[in-house]
Amino acid sequence: MGFAKLATLSSIVDTGTVLIVRLDTAEESYDVALAAADGGVRAVEITLTTPGALGVVERLARERPELHVGAGTVLDEHAAYAAIEAGARFLVSPQLSPAMLRVANRYQVATVAGAMTPTEILASAEAGADLVKVFPTEAMGVAATRAVLAPLAHIPLVPAGGATPDNVHEWVRAGATAIGVGSCITKAHRPDGDLGAVTRSARRFLDAVAQAR
């Protein structure tokens, strides 16, 4: 495993957090990512559904090399290669895409593949995903995640969706390796535009993860 890939995975595992940025504009995504980084976030996923997403990935990767910037909603090998070319250090898919995993592994970029059922989770791990994203968590829930981890505790799971500082301890105690978090941090500046609220929300979430551990 390459040093850069190991460093990215360590940043996710150590903080227990991946920030998922899915916003309306490239500029807002960039500003929110920086504000969250000021709050301690070290791994930021810019979803490819965001307008100008690859430009945001490239800009963040160039200007903030200490930040582990990833691309989300990577559905195939073409999107995977484009994201890596832009500077993404990890790729996230909502489903199992063997083609995406092959490209990422070829270039030693960390991967997070989406799955919900035990069969999908195991298939993602066997296909070479470094982490497995439990998605959609609203459908699966904490109890189901805990039940799945009983026989599959060796697979690092990353639930994504609906996490807040008030409930993240439930996911940590269920056995999650890390948690994907979005709106409670990325939209904390709305409606008044105070990006300091994003920084504070990020810090609060990370503190809640650390305390739960």
Beta strands, then each sheet from edge to edge (+ up, - down):
strand 1: 17-21
strand 2: 43-47
strand 3: 68-72
strand 4: 90-93
strand 5: 110-115
strand 6: 131-134
strand 7: 157-159
strand 8: 179-181
sheet 1: 7+ 6+ 5+ 4+ 3+ 2+ 1+ 8+
end
